[in-house]
Amino acid sequence: MILSGTQIRKRLGNDSLQGNLVIRPYSEESQQPASYDLRAADNAILTKSACTLVSSLEWVELPKNVAGTLRCRSSLGRRGVLLGAGFVDPGFRGQLTLCLTNMGSVDIEIHRHERVVQMVLHEVRGGAHLYNGRYQDNNGLVEARLA
């Protein structure tokens, strides 16, 4: 089940270990009917024909019963931007590093606080295992970490 904007608002809190969804800073302007728009933490240039890593402004914590799918906003998709690495497991905590590839013919400027990616939140039933991987508790942009 995809969480509606109403359900996302109801689940917001301060501690994912208590079953709350955490999005800080939360912006009502980023709340969509069935998703939440993540914003860029800093200015960036999406160079044509290249992948650029962009950190989300938001710190996100998913409780054990919520997972997230990331999708590029259609306004960027229409300009040739693709998003890679688009899933967030239950138990994840941190800022998300977004992999944006510009397949268009010109460089694209991303401005700090610009909405760039939609996070669609899904209910997870019966999950017991939480994410505890190498990207846990990220602060800011994080390059790929090899095993």
N, CA, C and O atoms as a GROMACS GRO file, in nm:
protein
  588
    1MET      N    1   0.084  -0.118   0.000
    1MET     CA    2   0.000   0.000   0.000
    1MET      C    3   0.088   0.124   0.000
    1MET      O    4   0.180   0.135   0.081
    2ILE      N    5   0.061   0.217  -0.090
    2ILE     CA    6   0.130   0.346  -0.093
    2ILE      C    7   0.064   0.438   0.010
    2ILE      O    8  -0.058   0.445   0.018
    3LEU      N    9   0.147   0.507   0.087
    3LEU     CA   10   0.093   0.600   0.187
    3LEU      C   11   0.048   0.729   0.120
    3LEU      O   12   0.119   0.785   0.037
    4SER      N   13  -0.069   0.775   0.157
    4SER     CA   14  -0.120   0.904   0.108
    4SER      C   15  -0.050   1.017   0.184
    4SER      O   16   0.016   0.994   0.285
    5GLY      N   17  -0.068   1.137   0.134
    5GLY     CA   18  -0.016   1.253   0.204
    5GLY      C   19  -0.070   1.262   0.346
    5GLY      O   20   0.003   1.299   0.438
    6THR      N   21  -0.196   1.229   0.364
    6THR     CA   22  -0.258   1.230   0.497
    6THR      C   23  -0.190   1.129   0.588
    6THR      O   24  -0.161   1.159   0.704
    7GLN      N   25  -0.164   1.007   0.536
    7GLN     CA   26  -0.097   0.904   0.615
    7GLN      C   27   0.047   0.944   0.648
    7GLN      O   28   0.095   0.919   0.758
    8ILE      N   29   0.116   1.005   0.552
    8ILE     CA   30   0.253   1.051   0.578
    8ILE      C   31   0.252   1.150   0.693
    8ILE      O   32   0.332   1.138   0.786
    9ARG      N   33   0.162   1.248   0.687
    9ARG     CA   34   0.154   1.348   0.795
    9ARG      C   35   0.126   1.283   0.930
    9ARG      O   36   0.186   1.320   1.031
   10LYS      N   37   0.033   1.185   0.933
   10LYS     CA   38  -0.003   1.118   1.059
   10LYS      C   39   0.113   1.039   1.118
   10LYS      O   40   0.124   1.027   1.240
   11ARG      N   41   0.200   0.987   1.034
   11ARG     CA   42   0.311   0.903   1.081
   11ARG      C   43   0.435   0.983   1.121
   11ARG      O   44   0.529   0.926   1.177
   12LEU      N   45   0.437   1.112   1.093
   12LEU     CA   46   0.554   1.194   1.125
   12LEU      C   47   0.574   1.203   1.275
   12LEU      O   48   0.478   1.215   1.352
   13GLY      N   49   0.700   1.197   1.315
   13GLY     CA   50   0.736   1.210   1.456
   13GLY      C   51   0.885   1.234   1.469
   13GLY      O   52   0.951   1.270   1.372
   14ASN      N   53   0.938   1.213   1.590
   14ASN     CA   54   1.078   1.243   1.618
   14ASN      C   55   1.168   1.121   1.628
   14ASN      O   56   1.290   1.136   1.632
   15ASP      N   57   1.110   0.999   1.633
   15ASP     CA   58   1.193   0.882   1.659
   15ASP      C   59   1.141   0.761   1.581
   15ASP      O   60   1.032   0.711   1.609
   16SER      N   61   1.219   0.715   1.482
   16SER     CA   62   1.176   0.601   1.401
   16SER      C   63   1.173   0.472   1.483
   16SER      O   64   1.097   0.381   1.448
   17LEU      N   65   1.252   0.462   1.589
   17LEU     CA   66   1.250   0.342   1.672
   17LEU      C   67   1.118   0.329   1.749
   17LEU      O   68   1.083   0.221   1.796
   18GLN      N   69   1.046   0.440   1.761
   18GLN     CA   70   0.914   0.438   1.824
   18GLN      C   71   0.803   0.421   1.720
   18GLN      O   72   0.685   0.437   1.751
   19GLY      N   73   0.841   0.390   1.596
   19GLY     CA   74   0.744   0.366   1.490
   19GLY      C   75   0.708   0.488   1.408
   19GLY      O   76   0.619   0.483   1.323
   20ASN      N   77   0.777   0.600   1.433
   20ASN     CA   78   0.747   0.723   1.360
   20ASN      C   79   0.828   0.733   1.232
   20ASN      O   80   0.938   0.679   1.221
   21LEU      N   81   0.773   0.803   1.135
   21LEU     CA   82   0.844   0.844   1.015
   21LEU      C   83   0.907   0.979   1.047
   21LEU      O   84   0.841   1.069   1.098
   22VAL      N   85   1.037   0.993   1.015
   22VAL     CA   86   1.106   1.119   1.043
   22VAL      C   87   1.149   1.180   0.910
   22VAL      O   88   1.216   1.116   0.830
   23ILE      N   89   1.110   1.305   0.886
   23ILE     CA   90   1.156   1.384   0.772
   23ILE      C   91   1.189   1.522   0.829
   23ILE      O   92   1.099   1.597   0.868
   24ARG      N   93   1.320   1.556   0.831
   24ARG     CA   94   1.363   1.685   0.888
   24ARG      C   95   1.459   1.754   0.791
   24ARG      O   96   1.554   1.690   0.748
   25PRO      N   97   1.439   1.879   0.756
   25PRO     CA   98   1.321   1.958   0.788
   25PRO      C   99   1.203   1.919   0.697
   25PRO      O  100   1.220   1.898   0.577
   26TYR      N  101   1.087   1.910   0.756
   26TYR     CA  102   0.965   1.880   0.682
   26TYR      C  103   0.913   2.009   0.621
   26TYR      O  104   0.918   2.114   0.686
   27SER      N  105   0.863   2.002   0.498
   27SER     CA  106   0.804   2.119   0.432
   27SER      C  107   0.668   2.080   0.376
   27SER      O  108   0.657   1.985   0.299
   28GLU      N  109   0.566   2.152   0.415
   28GLU     CA  110   0.432   2.125   0.364
   28GLU      C  111   0.429   2.142   0.212
   28GLU      O  112   0.352   2.073   0.144
   29GLU      N  113   0.510   2.233   0.157
   29GLU     CA  114   0.516   2.252   0.011
   29GLU      C  115   0.568   2.128  -0.061
   29GLU      O  116   0.536   2.107  -0.178
   30SER      N  117   0.647   2.047   0.007
   30SER     CA  118   0.702   1.924  -0.053
   30SER      C  119   0.606   1.806  -0.040
   30SER      O  120   0.626   1.703  -0.105
   31GLN      N  121   0.504   1.820   0.042
   31GLN     CA  122   0.407   1.711   0.061
   31GLN      C  123   0.314   1.703  -0.058
   31GLN      O  124   0.246   1.800  -0.092
   32GLN      N  125   0.311   1.588  -0.122
   32GLN     CA  126   0.225   1.565  -0.238
   32GLN      C  127   0.113   1.469  -0.197
   32GLN      O  128   0.117   1.414  -0.087
   33PRO      N  129   0.013   1.447  -0.283
   33PRO     CA  130  -0.100   1.360  -0.247
   33PRO      C  131  -0.059   1.216  -0.212
   33PRO      O  132  -0.124   1.152  -0.130
   34ALA      N  133   0.048   1.164  -0.274
   34ALA     CA  134   0.092   1.026  -0.247
   34ALA      C  135   0.243   1.013  -0.250
   34ALA      O  136   0.295   0.907  -0.285
   35SER      N  137   0.315   1.120  -0.215
   35SER     CA  138   0.461   1.117  -0.209
   35SER      C  139   0.510   1.240  -0.135
   35SER      O  140   0.432   1.329  -0.100
   36TYR      N  141   0.642   1.244  -0.114
   36TYR     CA  142   0.705   1.361  -0.053
   36TYR      C  143   0.824   1.398  -0.141
   36TYR      O  144   0.906   1.312  -0.174
   37ASP      N  145   0.834   1.525  -0.180
   37ASP     CA  146   0.944   1.570  -0.265
   37ASP      C  147   1.066   1.602  -0.181
   37ASP      O  148   1.062   1.688  -0.093
   38LEU      N  149   1.176   1.532  -0.209
   38LEU     CA  150   1.303   1.562  -0.144
   38LEU      C  151   1.370   1.678  -0.216
   38LEU      O  152   1.362   1.690  -0.338
   39ARG      N  153   1.437   1.763  -0.138
   39ARG     CA  154   1.502   1.882  -0.193
   39ARG      C  155   1.653   1.867  -0.192
   39ARG      O  156   1.709   1.791  -0.113
   40ALA      N  157   1.718   1.941  -0.281
   40ALA     CA  158   1.864   1.941  -0.289
   40ALA      C  159   1.922   2.019  -0.171
   40ALA      O  160   1.874   2.127  -0.138
   41ALA      N  161   2.025   1.962  -0.108
   41ALA     CA  162   2.089   2.029   0.006
   41ALA      C  163   2.175   2.146  -0.040
   41ALA      O  164   2.192   2.243   0.034
   42ASP      N  165   2.230   2.138  -0.161
   42ASP     CA  166   2.321   2.240  -0.211
   42ASP      C  167   2.298   2.264  -0.360
   42ASP      O  168   2.229   2.186  -0.426
   43ASN      N  169   2.355   2.371  -0.412
   43ASN     CA  170   2.354   2.395  -0.555
   43ASN      C  171   2.438   2.289  -0.624
   43ASN      O  172   2.537   2.241  -0.568
   44ALA      N  173   2.400   2.253  -0.746
   44ALA     CA  174   2.476   2.154  -0.824
   44ALA      C  175   2.453   2.180  -0.972
   44ALA      O  176   2.352   2.238  -1.011
   45ILE      N  177   2.548   2.136  -1.053
   45ILE     CA  178   2.534   2.139  -1.198
   45ILE      C  179   2.526   1.994  -1.245
   45ILE      O  180   2.617   1.915  -1.219
   46LEU      N  181   2.418   1.959  -1.314
   46LEU     CA  182   2.405   1.827  -1.374
   46LEU      C  183   2.465   1.838  -1.514
   46LEU      O  184   2.400   1.885  -1.608
   47THR      N  185   2.590   1.795  -1.526
   47THR     CA  186   2.662   1.803  -1.652
   47THR      C  187   2.602   1.704  -1.751
   47THR      O  188   2.572   1.591  -1.714
   48LYS      N  189   2.584   1.746  -1.876
   48LYS     CA  190   2.526   1.657  -1.976
   48LYS      C  191   2.612   1.532  -1.990
   48LYS      O  192   2.735   1.537  -1.986
   49SER      N  193   2.544   1.419  -2.007
   49SER     CA  194   2.607   1.287  -2.025
   49SER      C  195   2.686   1.241  -1.904
   49SER      O  196   2.780   1.163  -1.919
   50ALA      N  197   2.651   1.288  -1.784
   50ALA     CA  198   2.725   1.247  -1.664
   50ALA      C  199   2.630   1.225  -1.547
   50ALA      O  200   2.521   1.282  -1.541
   51CYS      N  201   2.675   1.141  -1.454
   51CYS     CA  202   2.603   1.119  -1.329
   51CYS      C  203   2.657   1.216  -1.225
   51CYS      O  204   2.779   1.227  -1.207
   52THR      N  205   2.569   1.285  -1.157
   52THR     CA  206   2.607   1.378  -1.052
   52THR      C  207   2.538   1.335  -0.923
   52THR      O  208   2.418   1.305  -0.922
   53LEU      N  209   2.613   1.330  -0.814
   53LEU     CA  210   2.557   1.296  -0.684
   53LEU      C  211   2.510   1.424  -0.615
   53LEU      O  212   2.583   1.523  -0.608
   54VAL      N  213   2.388   1.420  -0.565
   54VAL     CA  214   2.327   1.535  -0.497
   54VAL      C  215   2.270   1.484  -0.365
   54VAL      O  216   2.199   1.383  -0.362
   55SER      N  217   2.301   1.552  -0.257
   55SER     CA  218   2.249   1.513  -0.126
   55SER      C  219   2.111   1.574  -0.104
   55SER      O  220   2.085   1.688  -0.143
   56SER      N  221   2.023   1.495  -0.041
   56SER     CA  222   1.893   1.550  -0.003
   56SER      C  223   1.912   1.645   0.115
   56SER      O  224   1.997   1.622   0.201
   57LEU      N  225   1.834   1.750   0.117
   57LEU     CA  226   1.832   1.842   0.231
   57LEU      C  227   1.779   1.769   0.354
   57LEU      O  228   1.825   1.791   0.466
   58GLU      N  229   1.681   1.683   0.331
   58GLU     CA  230   1.610   1.617   0.441
   58GLU      C  231   1.690   1.502   0.501
   58GLU      O  232   1.755   1.424   0.431
   59TRP      N  233   1.682   1.493   0.632
   59TRP     CA  234   1.725   1.375   0.708
   59TRP      C  235   1.600   1.288   0.715
   59TRP      O  236   1.494   1.334   0.756
   60VAL      N  237   1.613   1.162   0.674
   60VAL     CA  238   1.498   1.071   0.668
   60VAL      C  239   1.526   0.951   0.759
   60VAL      O  240   1.636   0.896   0.759
   61GLU      N  241   1.426   0.911   0.836
   61GLU     CA  242   1.432   0.788   0.915
   61GLU      C  243   1.304   0.710   0.887
   61GLU      O  244   1.194   0.760   0.908
   62LEU      N  245   1.321   0.586   0.839
   62LEU     CA  246   1.205   0.503   0.810
   62LEU      C  247   1.188   0.399   0.921
   62LEU      O  248   1.284   0.330   0.955
   63PRO      N  249   1.068   0.388   0.978
   63PRO     CA  250   1.043   0.283   1.078
   63PRO      C  251   1.037   0.147   1.011
   63PRO      O  252   1.045   0.136   0.888
   64LYS      N  253   1.023   0.043   1.090
   64LYS     CA  254   1.027  -0.094   1.037
   64LYS      C  255   0.911  -0.129   0.944
   64LYS      O  256   0.918  -0.228   0.872
   65ASN      N  257   0.806  -0.049   0.946
   65ASN     CA  258   0.690  -0.080   0.862
   65ASN      C  259   0.675   0.014   0.742
   65ASN      O  260   0.567   0.023   0.684
   66VAL      N  261   0.784   0.085   0.705
   66VAL     CA  262   0.778   0.177   0.591
   66VAL      C  263   0.905   0.163   0.507
   66VAL      O  264   1.016   0.158   0.562
   67ALA      N  265   0.889   0.156   0.374
   67ALA     CA  266   0.999   0.159   0.279
   67ALA      C  267   0.972   0.271   0.180
   67ALA      O  268   0.858   0.316   0.167
   68GLY      N  269   1.075   0.316   0.111
   68GLY     CA  270   1.058   0.425   0.015
   68GLY      C  271   1.112   0.391  -0.123
   68GLY      O  272   1.216   0.327  -0.136
   69THR      N  273   1.040   0.434  -0.224
   69THR     CA  274   1.086   0.426  -0.362
   69THR      C  275   1.112   0.569  -0.408
   69THR      O  276   1.029   0.657  -0.389
   70LEU      N  277   1.229   0.591  -0.469
   70LEU     CA  278   1.265   0.723  -0.518
   70LEU      C  279   1.241   0.732  -0.667
   70LEU      O  280   1.274   0.640  -0.742
   71ARG      N  281   1.184   0.844  -0.710
   71ARG     CA  282   1.157   0.868  -0.852
   71ARG      C  283   1.196   1.011  -0.884
   71ARG      O  284   1.174   1.102  -0.804
   72CYS      N  285   1.256   1.029  -1.000
   72CYS     CA  286   1.291   1.164  -1.045
   72CYS      C  287   1.162   1.242  -1.069
   72CYS      O  288   1.066   1.188  -1.125
   73ARG      N  289   1.158   1.367  -1.027
   73ARG     CA  290   1.040   1.450  -1.054
   73ARG      C  291   1.024   1.467  -1.204
   73ARG      O  292   1.122   1.478  -1.277
   74SER      N  293   0.901   1.469  -1.249
   74SER     CA  294   0.875   1.475  -1.393
   74SER      C  295   0.931   1.602  -1.458
   74SER      O  296   0.967   1.600  -1.575
   75SER      N  297   0.938   1.712  -1.383
   75SER     CA  298   0.993   1.836  -1.439
   75SER      C  299   1.139   1.818  -1.480
   75SER      O  300   1.183   1.877  -1.578
   76LEU      N  301   1.216   1.736  -1.405
   76LEU     CA  302   1.354   1.705  -1.445
   76LEU      C  303   1.357   1.595  -1.551
   76LEU      O  304   1.439   1.600  -1.643
   77GLY      N  305   1.270   1.497  -1.539
   77GLY     CA  306   1.264   1.390  -1.637
   77GLY      C  307   1.237   1.442  -1.777
   77GLY      O  308   1.290   1.390  -1.874
   78ARG      N  309   1.155   1.543  -1.787
   78ARG     CA  310   1.124   1.603  -1.917
   78ARG      C  311   1.244   1.673  -1.978
   78ARG      O  312   1.245   1.704  -2.097
   79ARG      N  313   1.345   1.699  -1.895
   79ARG     CA  314   1.468   1.763  -1.944
   79ARG      C  315   1.579   1.660  -1.966
   79ARG      O  316   1.692   1.696  -1.998
   80GLY      N  317   1.545   1.532  -1.948
   80GLY     CA  318   1.642   1.426  -1.976
   80GLY      C  319   1.716   1.373  -1.855
   80GLY      O  320   1.816   1.303  -1.870
   81VAL      N  321   1.670   1.404  -1.734
   81VAL     CA  322   1.738   1.358  -1.613
   81VAL      C  323   1.679   1.224  -1.569
   81VAL      O  324   1.557   1.207  -1.563
   82LEU      N  325   1.768   1.130  -1.540
   82LEU     CA  326   1.731   0.998  -1.489
   82LEU      C  327   1.784   0.983  -1.347
   82LEU      O  328   1.886   1.042  -1.312
   83LEU      N  329   1.715   0.904  -1.267
   83LEU     CA  330   1.756   0.877  -1.129
   83LEU      C  331   1.798   0.732  -1.115
   83LEU      O  332   1.727   0.642  -1.159
   84GLY      N  333   1.913   0.709  -1.056
   84GLY     CA  334   1.959   0.573  -1.025
   84GLY      C  335   1.948   0.547  -0.876
   84GLY      O  336   1.932   0.641  -0.798
   85ALA      N  337   1.956   0.421  -0.836
   85ALA     CA  338   1.956   0.382  -0.694
   85ALA      C  339   1.834   0.436  -0.622
   85ALA      O  340   1.845   0.528  -0.542
   86GLY      N  341   1.717   0.378  -0.650
   86GLY     CA  342   1.593   0.437  -0.604
   86GLY      C  343   1.513   0.362  -0.500
   86GLY      O  344   1.391   0.361  -0.509
   87PHE      N  345   1.576   0.297  -0.401
   87PHE     CA  346   1.498   0.230  -0.297
   87PHE      C  347   1.559   0.259  -0.161
   87PHE      O  348   1.681   0.262  -0.145
   88VAL      N  349   1.471   0.281  -0.061
   88VAL     CA  350   1.515   0.308   0.076
   88VAL      C  351   1.450   0.202   0.165
   88VAL      O  352   1.328   0.195   0.175
   89ASP      N  353   1.532   0.121   0.230
   89ASP     CA  354   1.484   0.012   0.316
   89ASP      C  355   1.432   0.062   0.450
   89ASP      O  356   1.475   0.166   0.499
   90PRO      N  357   1.340  -0.015   0.511
   90PRO     CA  358   1.298   0.015   0.648
   90PRO      C  359   1.421   0.020   0.740
   90PRO      O  360   1.513  -0.061   0.726
   91GLY      N  361   1.421   0.114   0.832
   91GLY     CA  362   1.532   0.127   0.926
   91GLY      C  363   1.640   0.222   0.881
   91GLY      O  364   1.730   0.255   0.959
   92PHE      N  365   1.635   0.269   0.755
   92PHE     CA  366   1.736   0.364   0.709
   92PHE      C  367   1.724   0.494   0.786
   92PHE      O  368   1.614   0.541   0.815
   93ARG      N  369   1.841   0.553   0.818
   93ARG     CA  370   1.849   0.685   0.881
   93ARG      C  371   1.957   0.764   0.810
   93ARG      O  372   2.068   0.714   0.790
   94GLY      N  373   1.926   0.887   0.772
   94GLY     CA  374   2.028   0.975   0.715
   94GLY      C  375   1.977   1.060   0.603
   94GLY      O  376   1.860   1.054   0.566
   95GLN      N  377   2.068   1.139   0.548
   95GLN     CA  378   2.039   1.213   0.427
   95GLN      C  379   2.061   1.117   0.311
   95GLN      O  380   2.150   1.032   0.316
   96LEU      N  381   1.982   1.131   0.206
   96LEU     CA  382   1.994   1.042   0.091
   96LEU      C  383   2.085   1.104  -0.014
   96LEU      O  384   2.074   1.223  -0.044
   97THR      N  385   2.174   1.023  -0.069
   97THR     CA  386   2.256   1.066  -0.182
   97THR      C  387   2.183   1.024  -0.309
   97THR      O  388   2.159   0.906  -0.332
   98LEU      N  389   2.147   1.122  -0.390
   98LEU     CA  390   2.068   1.100  -0.511
   98LEU      C  391   2.160   1.096  -0.632
   98LEU      O  392   2.243   1.186  -0.650
   99CYS      N  393   2.147   0.994  -0.714
   99CYS     CA  394   2.231   0.975  -0.833
   99CYS      C  395   2.154   1.024  -0.954
   99CYS      O  396   2.068   0.952  -1.007
  100LEU      N  397   2.182   1.145  -0.999
  100LEU     CA  398   2.109   1.207  -1.108
  100LEU      C  399   2.196   1.209  -1.235
  100LEU      O  400   2.306   1.264  -1.233
  101THR      N  401   2.147   1.149  -1.342
  101THR     CA  402   2.220   1.145  -1.468
  101THR      C  403   2.147   1.231  -1.570
  101THR      O  404   2.028   1.212  -1.596
  102ASN      N  405   2.220   1.325  -1.627
  102ASN     CA  406   2.165   1.418  -1.726
  102ASN      C  407   2.189   1.362  -1.866
  102ASN      O  408   2.301   1.366  -1.917
  103MET      N  409   2.084   1.310  -1.927
  103MET     CA  410   2.093   1.256  -2.062
  103MET      C  411   2.052   1.361  -2.166
  103MET      O  412   2.046   1.331  -2.285
  104GLY      N  413   2.025   1.482  -2.121
  104GLY     CA  414   1.986   1.590  -2.212
  104GLY      C  415   2.105   1.649  -2.284
  104GLY      O  416   2.218   1.602  -2.270
  105SER      N  417   2.079   1.753  -2.362
  105SER     CA  418   2.183   1.812  -2.448
  105SER      C  419   2.252   1.934  -2.386
  105SER      O  420   2.347   1.987  -2.442
  106VAL      N  421   2.202   1.978  -2.268
  106VAL     CA  422   2.263   2.094  -2.202
  106VAL      C  423   2.278   2.066  -2.052
  106VAL      O  424   2.204   1.985  -1.995
  107ASP      N  425   2.375   2.134  -1.990
  107ASP     CA  426   2.390   2.124  -1.845
  107ASP      C  427   2.265   2.182  -1.777
  107ASP      O  428   2.200   2.272  -1.830
  108ILE      N  429   2.233   2.128  -1.659
  108ILE     CA  430   2.115   2.172  -1.584
  108ILE      C  431   2.158   2.216  -1.445
  108ILE      O  432   2.229   2.144  -1.375
  109GLU      N  433   2.116   2.334  -1.406
  109GLU     CA  434   2.146   2.385  -1.272
  109GLU      C  435   2.040   2.336  -1.174
  109GLU      O  436   1.920   2.343  -1.201
  110ILE      N  437   2.087   2.288  -1.061
  110ILE     CA  438   2.000   2.252  -0.949
  110ILE      C  439   2.031   2.352  -0.837
  110ILE      O  440   2.147   2.375  -0.804
  111HIS      N  441   1.927   2.411  -0.782
  111HIS     CA  442   1.946   2.511  -0.678
  111HIS      C  443   1.915   2.453  -0.540
  111HIS      O  444   1.828   2.367  -0.525
  112ARG      N  445   1.987   2.500  -0.441
  112ARG     CA  446   1.965   2.459  -0.302
  112ARG      C  447   1.817   2.476  -0.270
  112ARG      O  448   1.755   2.578  -0.301
  113HIS      N  449   1.761   2.374  -0.208
  113HIS     CA  450   1.620   2.366  -0.165
  113HIS      C  451   1.524   2.337  -0.281
  113HIS      O  452   1.403   2.333  -0.260
  114GLU      N  453   1.576   2.317  -0.402
  114GLU     CA  454   1.489   2.280  -0.515
  114GLU      C  455   1.440   2.137  -0.498
  114GLU      O  456   1.518   2.049  -0.460
  115ARG      N  457   1.314   2.113  -0.524
  115ARG     CA  458   1.258   1.978  -0.517
  115ARG      C  459   1.307   1.899  -0.638
  115ARG      O  460   1.286   1.941  -0.752
  116VAL      N  461   1.374   1.784  -0.614
  116VAL     CA  462   1.436   1.710  -0.724
  116VAL      C  463   1.386   1.566  -0.737
  116VAL      O  464   1.383   1.512  -0.848
  117VAL      N  465   1.349   1.504  -0.628
  117VAL     CA  466   1.313   1.361  -0.629
  117VAL      C  467   1.188   1.340  -0.545
  117VAL      O  468   1.172   1.399  -0.438
  118GLN      N  469   1.098   1.254  -0.594
  118GLN     CA  470   0.980   1.214  -0.517
  118GLN      C  471   1.015   1.088  -0.438
  118GLN      O  472   1.074   0.994  -0.491
  119MET      N  473   0.977   1.086  -0.311
  119MET     CA  474   0.990   0.966  -0.229
  119MET      C  475   0.849   0.913  -0.207
  119MET      O  476   0.769   0.973  -0.136
  120VAL      N  477   0.820   0.798  -0.269
  120VAL     CA  478   0.692   0.730  -0.251
  120VAL      C  479   0.710   0.634  -0.135
  120VAL      O  480   0.801   0.551  -0.136
  121LEU      N  481   0.624   0.645  -0.034
  121LEU     CA  482   0.637   0.562   0.086
  121LEU      C  483   0.536   0.448   0.082
  121LEU      O  484   0.419   0.468   0.048
  122HIS      N  485   0.582   0.329   0.118
  122HIS     CA  486   0.502   0.207   0.111
  122HIS      C  487   0.496   0.143   0.249
  122HIS      O  488   0.594   0.146   0.324
  123GLU      N  489   0.382   0.086   0.282
  123GLU     CA  490   0.368   0.009   0.406
  123GLU      C  491   0.435  -0.127   0.386
  123GLU      O  492   0.416  -0.192   0.283
  124VAL      N  493   0.513  -0.170   0.485
  124VAL     CA  494   0.578  -0.301   0.485
  124VAL      C  495   0.511  -0.383   0.594
  124VAL      O  496   0.509  -0.343   0.710
  125ARG      N  497   0.456  -0.498   0.556
  125ARG     CA  498   0.386  -0.582   0.654
  125ARG      C  499   0.475  -0.697   0.698
  125ARG      O  500   0.536  -0.765   0.616
  126GLY      N  501   0.480  -0.717   0.827
  126GLY     CA  502   0.552  -0.831   0.884
  126GLY      C  503   0.703  -0.821   0.878
  126GLY      O  504   0.772  -0.920   0.901
  127GLY      N  505   0.756  -0.703   0.848
  127GLY     CA  506   0.901  -0.688   0.841
  127GLY      C  507   0.963  -0.684   0.979
  127GLY      O  508   0.909  -0.623   1.071
  128ALA      N  509   1.077  -0.749   0.993
  128ALA     CA  510   1.146  -0.750   1.121
  128ALA      C  511   1.291  -0.704   1.106
  128ALA      O  512   1.351  -0.655   1.202
  129HIS      N  513   1.346  -0.719   0.987
  129HIS     CA  514   1.486  -0.684   0.963
  129HIS      C  515   1.496  -0.538   0.920
  129HIS      O  516   1.424  -0.495   0.830
  130LEU      N  517   1.584  -0.462   0.984
  130LEU     CA  518   1.603  -0.321   0.953
  130LEU      C  519   1.735  -0.299   0.880
  130LEU      O  520   1.831  -0.373   0.902
  131TYR      N  521   1.740  -0.198   0.794
  131TYR     CA  522   1.862  -0.162   0.724
  131TYR      C  523   1.969  -0.124   0.825
  131TYR      O  524   1.944  -0.049   0.920
  132ASN      N  525   2.089  -0.177   0.804
  132ASN     CA  526   2.203  -0.142   0.888
  132ASN      C  527   2.329  -0.150   0.803
  132ASN      O  528   2.432  -0.203   0.845
  133GLY      N  529   2.320  -0.096   0.682
  133GLY     CA  530   2.430  -0.103   0.587
  133GLY      C  531   2.528   0.010   0.599
  133GLY      O  532   2.526   0.088   0.694
  134ARG      N  533   2.615   0.018   0.499
  134ARG     CA  534   2.726   0.113   0.503
  134ARG      C  535   2.685   0.259   0.483
  134ARG      O  536   2.767   0.348   0.501
  135TYR      N  537   2.560   0.284   0.446
  135TYR     CA  538   2.515   0.422   0.427
  135TYR      C  539   2.428   0.472   0.542
  135TYR      O  540   2.367   0.578   0.532
  136GLN      N  541   2.422   0.395   0.651
  136GLN     CA  542   2.342   0.435   0.767
  136GLN      C  543   2.400   0.562   0.829
  136GLN      O  544   2.522   0.576   0.840
  137ASP      N  545   2.313   0.652   0.870
  137ASP     CA  546   2.348   0.777   0.938
  137ASP      C  547   2.432   0.872   0.853
  137ASP      O  548   2.516   0.946   0.906
  138ASN      N  549   2.411   0.871   0.721
  138ASN     CA  550   2.480   0.964   0.630
  138ASN      C  551   2.448   1.107   0.666
  138ASN      O  552   2.334   1.142   0.697
  139ASN      N  553   2.551   1.189   0.660
  139ASN     CA  554   2.534   1.335   0.669
  139ASN      C  555   2.594   1.393   0.544
  139ASN      O  556   2.715   1.386   0.523
  140GLY      N  557   2.510   1.453   0.458
  140GLY     CA  558   2.560   1.512   0.336
  140GLY      C  559   2.587   1.410   0.227
  140GLY      O  560   2.547   1.294   0.237
  141LEU      N  561   2.656   1.456   0.125
  141LEU     CA  562   2.686   1.375   0.008
  141LEU      C  563   2.784   1.264   0.042
  141LEU      O  564   2.886   1.289   0.106
  142VAL      N  565   2.755   1.142   0.000
  142VAL     CA  566   2.843   1.028   0.027
  142VAL      C  567   2.871   0.956  -0.104
  142VAL      O  568   2.779   0.909  -0.170
  143GLU      N  569   2.999   0.947  -0.140
  143GLU     CA  570   3.041   0.872  -0.258
  143GLU      C  571   3.016   0.723  -0.233
  143GLU      O  572   2.989   0.682  -0.120
  144ALA      N  573   3.026   0.643  -0.339
  144ALA     CA  574   3.010   0.498  -0.326
  144ALA      C  575   3.113   0.443  -0.229
  144ALA      O  576   3.230   0.479  -0.234
  145ARG      N  577   3.067   0.357  -0.141
  145ARG     CA  578   3.157   0.291  -0.045
  145ARG      C  579   3.173   0.148  -0.088
  145ARG      O  580   3.074   0.075  -0.101
  146LEU      N  581   3.294   0.107  -0.110
  146LEU     CA  582   3.321  -0.030  -0.151
  146LEU      C  583   3.326  -0.119  -0.027
  146LEU      O  584   3.360  -0.073   0.082
  147ALA      N  585   3.292  -0.243  -0.044
  147ALA     CA  586   3.284  -0.338   0.068
  147ALA      C  587   3.404  -0.340   0.156
  147ALA      O  588   3.409  -0.416   0.253
   0.00000   0.00000   0.00000
